[in-house]
Amino acid sequence: MKSPILIVTVLALAGCDDPGFRGVPEVRTATAAEVGACRLISHISMTPAVYGPVLAEQGVRYARNKVMESARADGANTVVFEQVEPGADVYVVRAQAYSC
């Protein structure tokens, strides 16, 4: 029988390589005004996996990073995220991916 601590450690280390957790440094975020001379590559959306007062921020951060990973896979280097009203719950993260 494996130790629960060992299992948790292995799972935590496996998550370190997930772009959803570590980010995607090859792709930058920009505003719509900054991508006027860029080429639109794709529209991307993702639903955060967790909600609520405790985990919502982490869920949105993870979803944004996964959108950036998808943009990179599509050949983009810049992402413009849809504006969200401050304090509003986010049920879908939407973005446009550009090559600049």
MMTF fields as JSON, N, C-alpha, C and O atoms, coordinates in Angstrom:
{
  "mmtfVersion": "1.0.0",
  "mmtfProducer": "UNKNOWN",
  "numBonds": 399,
  "numAtoms": 400,
  "numGroups": 100,
  "numChains": 1,
  "numModels": 1,
  "chainsPerModel": [1],
  "groupsPerChain": [100],
  "chainIdList": ["A"],
  "bondAtomList": [4, 2, 8, 6, 12, 10, 16, 14, 20, 18, 24, 22, 28, 26, 32, 30, 36, 34, 40, 38, 44, 42, 48, 46, 52, 50, 56, 54, 60, 58, 64, 62, 68, 66, 72, 70, 76, 74, 80, 78, 84, 82, 88, 86, 92, 90, 96, 94, 100, 98, 104, 102, 108, 106, 112, 110, 116, 114, 120, 118, 124, 122, 128, 126, 132, 130, 136, 134, 140, 138, 144, 142, 148, 146, 152, 150, 156, 154, 160, 158, 164, 162, 168, 166, 172, 170, 176, 174, 180, 178, 184, 182, 188, 186, 192, 190, 196, 194, 200, 198, 204, 202, 208, 206, 212, 210, 216, 214, 220, 218, 224, 222, 228, 226, 232, 230, 236, 234, 240, 238, 244, 242, 248, 246, 252, 250, 256, 254, 260, 258, 264, 262, 268, 266, 272, 270, 276, 274, 280, 278, 284, 282, 288, 286, 292, 290, 296, 294, 300, 298, 304, 302, 308, 306, 312, 310, 316, 314, 320, 318, 324, 322, 328, 326, 332, 330, 336, 334, 340, 338, 344, 342, 348, 346, 352, 350, 356, 354, 360, 358, 364, 362, 368, 366, 372, 370, 376, 374, 380, 378, 384, 382, 388, 386, 392, 390, 396, 394],
  "bondOrderList": [1, 1, 1, 1, 1, 1, 1, 1, 1, 1, 1, 1, 1, 1, 1, 1, 1, 1, 1, 1, 1, 1, 1, 1, 1, 1, 1, 1, 1, 1, 1, 1, 1, 1, 1, 1, 1, 1, 1, 1, 1, 1, 1, 1, 1, 1, 1, 1, 1, 1, 1, 1, 1, 1, 1, 1, 1, 1, 1, 1, 1, 1, 1, 1, 1, 1, 1, 1, 1, 1, 1, 1, 1, 1, 1, 1, 1, 1, 1, 1, 1, 1, 1, 1, 1, 1, 1, 1, 1, 1, 1, 1, 1, 1, 1, 1, 1, 1, 1],
  "groupList": [{"groupName": "MET", "atomNameList": ["N", "CA", "C", "O"], "elementList": ["N", "C", "C", "O"], "formalChargeList": [0, 0, 0, 0], "bondAtomList": [1, 0, 2, 1, 3, 2], "bondOrderList": [1, 1, 2], "singleLetterCode": "M", "chemCompType": "L-PEPTIDE LINKING"}, {"groupName": "LYS", "atomNameList": ["N", "CA", "C", "O"], "elementList": ["N", "C", "C", "O"], "formalChargeList": [0, 0, 0, 0], "bondAtomList": [1, 0, 2, 1, 3, 2], "bondOrderList": [1, 1, 2], "singleLetterCode": "K", "chemCompType": "L-PEPTIDE LINKING"}, {"groupName": "SER", "atomNameList": ["N", "CA", "C", "O"], "elementList": ["N", "C", "C", "O"], "formalChargeList": [0, 0, 0, 0], "bondAtomList": [1, 0, 2, 1, 3, 2], "bondOrderList": [1, 1, 2], "singleLetterCode": "S", "chemCompType": "L-PEPTIDE LINKING"}, {"groupName": "PRO", "atomNameList": ["N", "CA", "C", "O"], "elementList": ["N", "C", "C", "O"], "formalChargeList": [0, 0, 0, 0], "bondAtomList": [1, 0, 2, 1, 3, 2], "bondOrderList": [1, 1, 2], "singleLetterCode": "P", "chemCompType": "L-PEPTIDE LINKING"}, {"groupName": "ILE", "atomNameList": ["N", "CA", "C", "O"], "elementList": ["N", "C", "C", "O"], "formalChargeList": [0, 0, 0, 0], "bondAtomList": [1, 0, 2, 1, 3, 2], "bondOrderList": [1, 1, 2], "singleLetterCode": "I", "chemCompType": "L-PEPTIDE LINKING"}, {"groupName": "LEU", "atomNameList": ["N", "CA", "C", "O"], "elementList": ["N", "C", "C", "O"], "formalChargeList": [0, 0, 0, 0], "bondAtomList": [1, 0, 2, 1, 3, 2], "bondOrderList": [1, 1, 2], "singleLetterCode": "L", "chemCompType": "L-PEPTIDE LINKING"}, {"groupName": "VAL", "atomNameList": ["N", "CA", "C", "O"], "elementList": ["N", "C", "C", "O"], "formalChargeList": [0, 0, 0, 0], "bondAtomList": [1, 0, 2, 1, 3, 2], "bondOrderList": [1, 1, 2], "singleLetterCode": "V", "chemCompType": "L-PEPTIDE LINKING"}, {"groupName": "THR", "atomNameList": ["N", "CA", "C", "O"], "elementList": ["N", "C", "C", "O"], "formalChargeList": [0, 0, 0, 0], "bondAtomList": [1, 0, 2, 1, 3, 2], "bondOrderList": [1, 1, 2], "singleLetterCode": "T", "chemCompType": "L-PEPTIDE LINKING"}, {"groupName": "ALA", "atomNameList": ["N", "CA", "C", "O"], "elementList": ["N", "C", "C", "O"], "formalChargeList": [0, 0, 0, 0], "bondAtomList": [1, 0, 2, 1, 3, 2], "bondOrderList": [1, 1, 2], "singleLetterCode": "A", "chemCompType": "L-PEPTIDE LINKING"}, {"groupName": "GLY", "atomNameList": ["N", "CA", "C", "O"], "elementList": ["N", "C", "C", "O"], "formalChargeList": [0, 0, 0, 0], "bondAtomList": [1, 0, 2, 1, 3, 2], "bondOrderList": [1, 1, 2], "singleLetterCode": "G", "chemCompType": "PEPTIDE LINKING"}, {"groupName": "CYS", "atomNameList": ["N", "CA", "C", "O"], "elementList": ["N", "C", "C", "O"], "formalChargeList": [0, 0, 0, 0], "bondAtomList": [1, 0, 2, 1, 3, 2], "bondOrderList": [1, 1, 2], "singleLetterCode": "C", "chemCompType": "L-PEPTIDE LINKING"}, {"groupName": "ASP", "atomNameList": ["N", "CA", "C", "O"], "elementList": ["N", "C", "C", "O"], "formalChargeList": [0, 0, 0, 0], "bondAtomList": [1, 0, 2, 1, 3, 2], "bondOrderList": [1, 1, 2], "singleLetterCode": "D", "chemCompType": "L-PEPTIDE LINKING"}, {"groupName": "PHE", "atomNameList": ["N", "CA", "C", "O"], "elementList": ["N", "C", "C", "O"], "formalChargeList": [0, 0, 0, 0], "bondAtomList": [1, 0, 2, 1, 3, 2], "bondOrderList": [1, 1, 2], "singleLetterCode": "F", "chemCompType": "L-PEPTIDE LINKING"}, {"groupName": "ARG", "atomNameList": ["N", "CA", "C", "O"], "elementList": ["N", "C", "C", "O"], "formalChargeList": [0, 0, 0, 0], "bondAtomList": [1, 0, 2, 1, 3, 2], "bondOrderList": [1, 1, 2], "singleLetterCode": "R", "chemCompType": "L-PEPTIDE LINKING"}, {"groupName": "GLU", "atomNameList": ["N", "CA", "C", "O"], "elementList": ["N", "C", "C", "O"], "formalChargeList": [0, 0, 0, 0], "bondAtomList": [1, 0, 2, 1, 3, 2], "bondOrderList": [1, 1, 2], "singleLetterCode": "E", "chemCompType": "L-PEPTIDE LINKING"}, {"groupName": "HIS", "atomNameList": ["N", "CA", "C", "O"], "elementList": ["N", "C", "C", "O"], "formalChargeList": [0, 0, 0, 0], "bondAtomList": [1, 0, 2, 1, 3, 2], "bondOrderList": [1, 1, 2], "singleLetterCode": "H", "chemCompType": "L-PEPTIDE LINKING"}, {"groupName": "TYR", "atomNameList": ["N", "CA", "C", "O"], "elementList": ["N", "C", "C", "O"], "formalChargeList": [0, 0, 0, 0], "bondAtomList": [1, 0, 2, 1, 3, 2], "bondOrderList": [1, 1, 2], "singleLetterCode": "Y", "chemCompType": "L-PEPTIDE LINKING"}, {"groupName": "GLN", "atomNameList": ["N", "CA", "C", "O"], "elementList": ["N", "C", "C", "O"], "formalChargeList": [0, 0, 0, 0], "bondAtomList": [1, 0, 2, 1, 3, 2], "bondOrderList": [1, 1, 2], "singleLetterCode": "Q", "chemCompType": "L-PEPTIDE LINKING"}, {"groupName": "ASN", "atomNameList": ["N", "CA", "C", "O"], "elementList": ["N", "C", "C", "O"], "formalChargeList": [0, 0, 0, 0], "bondAtomList": [1, 0, 2, 1, 3, 2], "bondOrderList": [1, 1, 2], "singleLetterCode": "N", "chemCompType": "L-PEPTIDE LINKING"}],
  "groupTypeList": [0, 1, 2, 3, 4, 5, 4, 6, 7, 6, 5, 8, 5, 8, 9, 10, 11, 11, 3, 9, 12, 13, 9, 6, 3, 14, 6, 13, 7, 8, 7, 8, 8, 14, 6, 9, 8, 10, 13, 5, 4, 2, 15, 4, 2, 0, 7, 3, 8, 6, 16, 9, 3, 6, 5, 8, 14, 17, 9, 6, 13, 16, 8, 13, 18, 1, 6, 0, 14, 2, 8, 13, 8, 11, 9, 8, 18, 7, 6, 6, 12, 14, 17, 6, 14, 3, 9, 8, 11, 6, 16, 6, 6, 13, 8, 17, 8, 16, 2, 10],
  "groupIdList": [1, 2, 3, 4, 5, 6, 7, 8, 9, 10, 11, 12, 13, 14, 15, 16, 17, 18, 19, 20, 21, 22, 23, 24, 25, 26, 27, 28, 29, 30, 31, 32, 33, 34, 35, 36, 37, 38, 39, 40, 41, 42, 43, 44, 45, 46, 47, 48, 49, 50, 51, 52, 53, 54, 55, 56, 57, 58, 59, 60, 61, 62, 63, 64, 65, 66, 67, 68, 69, 70, 71, 72, 73, 74, 75, 76, 77, 78, 79, 80, 81, 82, 83, 84, 85, 86, 87, 88, 89, 90, 91, 92, 93, 94, 95, 96, 97, 98, 99, 100],
  "secStructList": [7, 7, 7, 2, 2, 2, 2, 2, 2, 2, 2, 2, 2, 2, 2, 6, 6, 7, 2, 2, 2, 2, 7, 7, 6, 6, 1, 3, 3, 7, 7, 4, 4, 4, 4, 6, 6, 1, 3, 3, 3, 3, 3, 3, 3, 3, 7, 7, 1, 7, 7, 1, 6, 6, 6, 2, 2, 2, 2, 2, 2, 2, 2, 2, 2, 2, 2, 2, 2, 2, 2, 2, 2, 2, 6, 7, 1, 3, 3, 3, 3, 7, 7, 7, 7, 6, 6, 7, 7, 7, 1, 7, 3, 3, 3, 3, 3, 3, 3, 7],
  "xCoordList": [0.848, 0.0, 0.894, 1.836, 0.585, 1.382, 0.925, -0.25, 1.866, 1.602, 0.772, 1.055, -0.252, -1.026, -0.158, -0.428, 0.864, 1.762, 2.522, 2.704, 2.965, 3.669, 2.755, 3.173, 1.529, 0.572, 0.315, 0.314, 0.099, -0.143, 1.079, 0.94, 2.269, 3.503, 3.664, 4.001, 3.429, 3.543, 2.532, 2.876, 1.305, 0.287, 0.65, 0.433, 1.193, 1.579, 2.716, 2.705, 3.692, 4.807, 4.364, 4.885, 3.436, 2.918, 2.217, 2.291, 1.544, 0.845, 1.778, 1.359, 3.027, 3.978, 4.275, 4.634, 4.136, 4.413, 3.163, 3.252, 2.037, 0.784, 0.766, 0.844, 0.662, 0.63, -0.504, -0.418, -1.557, -2.633, -2.173, -2.712, -1.172, -0.62, 0.591, 0.723, 1.471, 2.73, 2.657, 3.522, 1.65, 1.548, 2.194, 2.775, 2.085, 2.621, 3.411, 2.856, 4.7, 5.49, 5.667, 6.01, 5.44, 5.602, 4.439, 4.519, 3.374, 2.184, 1.919, 1.912, 1.703, 1.433, -0.039, -0.721, -0.512, -1.868, -1.774, -0.779, -2.813, -2.856, -4.296, -5.219, -4.469, -5.813, -6.175, -5.311, -7.439, -7.896, -7.204, -6.939, -6.912, -6.259, -4.82, -4.277, -4.204, -2.808, -2.607, -1.468, -3.679, -3.529, -4.072, -4.366, -4.203, -4.752, -3.959, -4.539, -2.652, -1.81, -1.5, -0.688, -2.13, -1.862, -2.879, -3.928, -2.54, -3.42, -4.193, -3.6, -5.525, -6.371, -6.14, -6.204, -5.874, -5.631, -6.863, -7.294, -7.432, -8.58, -9.328, -8.828, -10.54, -11.354, -11.32, -11.524, -11.064, -10.917, -11.778, -11.873, -12.399, -13.136, -12.926, -12.67, -13.04, -12.88, -13.71, -13.787, -14.323, -15.102, -14.213, -13.623, -14.105, -13.321, -13.891, -15.106, -13.022, -13.447, -13.985, -14.699, -13.654, -14.117, -14.718, -14.334, -15.665, -16.357, -16.409, -15.938, -16.984, -17.227, -16.278, -15.302, -16.569, -15.792, -14.346, -13.495, -14.05, -12.698, -11.84, -10.679, -12.38, -11.574, -11.799, -11.121, -12.716, -13.042, -11.84, -11.634, -11.056, -9.901, -8.885, -8.354, -8.62, -7.69, -8.254, -7.506, -9.55, -10.185, -10.091, -9.827, -10.301, -10.198, -8.743, -8.48, -7.81, -6.387, -5.977, -5.295, -6.389, -6.07, -6.674, -5.994, -7.935, -8.602, -7.915, -7.74, -7.527, -6.814, -5.482, -5.127, -4.754, -3.492, -3.711, -2.915, -4.775, -5.066, -5.48, -5.158, -6.18, -6.51, -5.219, -5.082, -4.281, -3.003, -2.217, -1.55, -2.293, -1.635, -2.256, -1.546, -3.57, -4.262, -3.897, -3.721, -3.786, -3.396, -2.005, -1.773, -1.084, 0.277, 0.261, 0.967, -0.537, -0.636, -1.206, -0.882, -2.054, -2.639, -1.676, -1.957, -0.542, 0.433, 0.371, 0.988, -0.36, -0.482, 0.568, 1.098, 0.862, 1.782, 1.172, 1.823, -0.079, -0.763, -2.227, -2.853, -2.765, -4.159, -4.843, -4.285, -6.056, -6.904, -8.092, -8.916, -8.169, -9.271, -10.479, -10.342, -11.664, -12.902, -12.973, -12.659, -13.384, -13.492, -14.621, -15.691, -14.372, -15.362, -15.579, -14.626, -16.81, -17.129, -16.455, -16.604, -15.718, -15.043, -16.032, -17.092, -15.672, -16.51, -17.562, -18.206, -17.75, -18.751, -18.213, -17.012, -19.096, -18.688, -18.35, -19.031, -17.305, -16.866, -17.197, -16.659, -18.082, -18.477, -17.831, -17.766, -17.356, -16.651, -15.556, -15.816, -14.337, -13.223, -13.148, -12.957, -13.297, -13.266, -12.11, -11.784, -11.493, -10.356, -10.218, -10.747, -9.485, -9.072, -7.554, -6.854, -7.055, -5.62, -5.1, -5.719, -3.962, -3.371, -1.91, -1.233, -1.45, -0.028, 0.433, -0.028, 1.342, 1.817, 3.299, 3.867],
  "yCoordList": [-1.183, 0.0, 1.247, 1.349, 2.176, 3.395, 4.425, 4.5, 5.196, 6.242, 7.356, 7.75, 7.88, 9.001, 10.235, 11.001, 10.423, 11.564, 11.408, 12.386, 10.206, 9.946, 10.206, 10.807, 9.759, 9.961, 11.446, 11.906, 12.193, 13.633, 14.332, 15.227, 13.94, 14.543, 14.282, 15.194, 13.057, 12.716, 13.514, 14.039, 13.612, 14.384, 15.869, 16.517, 16.401, 17.819, 18.073, 19.075, 17.176, 17.356, 17.18, 17.859, 16.304, 16.113, 17.383, 17.726, 18.074, 19.306, 20.458, 21.432, 20.383, 21.463, 21.666, 22.772, 20.633, 20.749, 21.141, 21.355, 21.234, 21.596, 23.103, 23.878, 23.537, 24.975, 25.714, 26.92, 24.989, 25.621, 26.133, 27.109, 25.469, 25.887, 26.8, 27.78, 26.495, 27.234, 28.448, 29.321, 28.531, 29.65, 29.32, 28.25, 30.253, 30.079, 31.342, 32.285, 31.363, 32.579, 32.975, 34.122, 32.043, 32.354, 33.168, 33.677, 33.29, 34.017, 35.168, 34.986, 36.352, 37.517, 37.906, 37.551, 38.632, 39.175, 40.62, 41.306, 41.063, 42.425, 42.912, 42.151, 44.193, 44.755, 44.741, 44.557, 44.933, 44.956, 46.066, 45.905, 47.175, 48.299, 47.965, 48.584, 47.006, 46.668, 45.652, 45.39, 45.075, 44.017, 44.418, 43.553, 45.699, 46.178, 45.739, 45.528, 45.597, 45.2, 43.707, 43.241, 42.959, 41.526, 40.71, 41.213, 39.442, 38.544, 37.663, 36.993, 37.669, 36.833, 35.37, 34.988, 34.561, 33.132, 32.313, 31.462, 32.568, 31.765, 32.441, 33.362, 31.951, 32.32, 31.105, 29.976, 31.342, 30.238, 30.518, 31.66, 29.485, 29.636, 28.393, 27.303, 28.58, 27.48, 27.782, 28.925, 26.752, 26.875, 26.528, 25.448, 27.431, 27.095, 25.846, 25.652, 25.017, 23.753, 23.916, 23.042, 25.028, 25.236, 26.633, 27.57, 26.746, 28.007, 28.221, 27.394, 29.335, 29.584, 30.597, 30.995, 31.012, 32.075, 31.688, 32.568, 30.409, 29.988, 29.687, 30.094, 28.99, 28.505, 29.218, 28.908, 30.151, 30.789, 31.46, 31.307, 32.186, 32.895, 31.916, 32.155, 30.815, 29.819, 29.144, 28.852, 28.895, 28.283, 29.164, 28.67, 30.465, 31.4, 31.51, 31.534, 31.576, 31.654, 30.418, 30.535, 29.236, 27.999, 28.014, 27.671, 28.405, 28.452, 29.446, 29.154, 30.605, 31.587, 31.018, 31.197, 30.34, 29.729, 28.642, 28.513, 27.861, 26.82, 27.443, 26.898, 28.563, 29.285, 29.75, 29.649, 30.256, 30.7, 29.524, 29.669, 28.375, 27.184, 26.785, 26.434, 26.844, 26.521, 27.518, 27.137, 28.781, 29.815, 29.526, 29.628, 29.167, 28.837, 27.647, 27.649, 26.642, 25.459, 25.815, 25.166, 26.849, 27.31, 28.193, 28.537, 28.561, 29.404, 30.871, 31.708, 31.194, 32.587, 32.905, 32.011, 34.199, 34.633, 35.722, 36.224, 36.086, 37.138, 36.753, 36.201, 37.047, 36.734, 37.977, 38.689, 38.231, 39.297, 38.618, 37.986, 38.755, 38.156, 39.078, 40.301, 38.476, 39.229, 39.926, 39.329, 41.189, 41.948, 41.39, 41.046, 41.308, 40.832, 41.927, 42.563, 42.141, 43.149, 42.759, 41.625, 43.684, 43.367, 42.859, 43.45, 41.768, 41.175, 40.213, 39.521, 40.156, 39.257, 37.83, 37.617, 36.864, 35.468, 35.168, 35.64, 34.389, 34.033, 32.566, 31.68, 32.321, 30.953, 30.462, 29.256, 31.382, 31.03, 32.068, 33.27, 31.609, 32.477, 32.496, 31.453, 33.673, 33.8, 34.701, 35.675, 34.344, 35.132, 34.981, 34.054, 35.934, 35.866, 35.719, 36.402, 34.817, 34.58, 35.236, 35.123, 35.925, 36.663, 36.288, 35.849, 36.477, 36.398, 37.815, 38.445, 38.319, 39.699, 39.743, 40.826],
  "zCoordList": [0.0, 0.0, 0.0, 0.786, -0.882, -0.989, 0.029, 0.388, 0.471, 1.442, 0.81, -0.321, 1.508, 0.978, 0.717, -0.207, 1.517, 1.324, 0.018, -0.708, -0.293, -1.546, -2.739, -3.728, -2.643, -3.743, -3.958, -5.099, -2.904, -3.018, -3.595, -4.429, -3.165, -3.675, -5.162, -5.917, -5.591, -7.01, -7.83, -8.889, -7.36, -8.079, -8.14, -9.164, -7.068, -7.051, -8.033, -8.747, -8.075, -9.001, -10.444, -11.329, -10.699, -12.052, -12.526, -13.706, -11.627, -11.973, -12.27, -12.894, -11.847, -12.077, -13.555, -13.96, -14.363, -15.782, -16.578, -17.787, -15.943, -16.604, -16.846, -15.892, -18.12, -18.407, -17.691, -17.463, -17.342, -16.594, -15.244, -14.722, -14.679, -13.388, -13.547, -12.813, -14.488, -14.596, -15.506, -15.424, -16.376, -17.311, -18.643, -18.82, -19.579, -20.93, -21.277, -21.84, -20.943, -21.148, -22.612, -22.899, -23.545, -24.971, -25.534, -26.652, -24.77, -25.227, -24.261, -23.044, -24.824, -23.971, -24.076, -25.037, -23.085, -23.157, -23.636, -23.398, -24.306, -24.834, -24.792, -24.503, -25.086, -25.234, -26.713, -27.57, -27.003, -28.395, -29.184, -30.376, -28.536, -29.218, -29.618, -30.533, -28.949, -29.217, -30.332, -30.718, -30.858, -31.855, -33.233, -34.059, -33.474, -34.743, -35.963, -37.028, -35.833, -36.961, -36.949, -37.748, -36.063, -35.933, -36.735, -37.135, -36.957, -37.702, -36.723, -35.877, -36.846, -36.001, -36.357, -37.526, -35.346, -35.548, -35.19, -35.968, -34.012, -33.575, -32.434, -31.788, -32.211, -31.045, -30.129, -30.574, -28.849, -27.902, -26.679, -26.23, -26.142, -24.885, -24.035, -24.547, -22.733, -21.789, -20.553, -20.104, -20.015, -18.792, -17.607, -17.579, -16.62, -15.424, -14.753, -14.722, -14.225, -13.622, -12.209, -11.717, -11.546, -10.178, -10.032, -10.731, -9.109, -8.836, -7.334, -6.553, -6.95, -5.541, -4.954, -5.591, -3.733, -3.102, -2.795, -2.665, -2.679, -2.314, -3.54, -3.584, -4.53, -5.645, -6.969, -7.949, -7.028, -8.309, -8.957, -10.161, -8.206, -8.763, -9.362, -10.446, -8.651, -9.163, -10.411, -11.344, -10.437, -11.606, -12.834, -13.93, -12.669, -13.789, -14.249, -15.452, -13.322, -13.682, -14.483, -15.501, -14.026, -14.722, -16.131, -17.098, -16.25, -17.555, -18.488, -19.672, -17.982, -18.811, -19.308, -20.473, -18.436, -18.853, -19.897, -20.826, -19.76, -20.748, -22.083, -23.139, -22.053, -23.286, -23.958, -25.177, -23.173, -23.733, -24.313, -25.337, -23.671, -24.206, -25.55, -26.492, -25.621, -26.871, -27.972, -29.129, -27.607, -28.571, -29.112, -30.317, -28.237, -28.673, -29.628, -30.636, -29.316, -30.171, -31.548, -32.542, -31.603, -32.871, -33.663, -34.811, -33.062, -33.746, -33.366, -34.026, -32.319, -31.87, -30.818, -30.158, -30.671, -29.618, -28.739, -27.822, -29.021, -28.272, -28.083, -28.988, -26.906, -26.603, -26.055, -25.22, -26.533, -25.999, -25.327, -25.988, -24.005, -23.257, -23.266, -23.235, -23.308, -23.228, -21.876, -20.846, -21.881, -20.639, -19.776, -20.279, -18.483, -17.524, -16.497, -16.048, -16.133, -15.122, -13.799, -13.344, -13.185, -11.914, -10.868, -10.657, -10.226, -9.188, -9.708, -8.919, -11.019, -11.593, -11.629, -11.795, -11.474, -11.586, -13.039, -13.949, -13.254, -14.602, -14.839, -14.173, -15.791, -16.109, -17.404, -17.642, -18.24, -19.466, -19.693, -19.633, -19.953, -20.3, -21.837, -22.463, -22.433, -23.901, -24.31, -23.632, -25.451, -25.93, -27.435, -28.048, -28.007, -29.415, -29.412, -28.664, -30.259, -30.352, -31.62, -32.679, -31.519, -32.642, -32.823, -31.894, -34.053, -34.349, -34.632, -35.583, -33.809, -33.94, -34.269, -34.415]
}
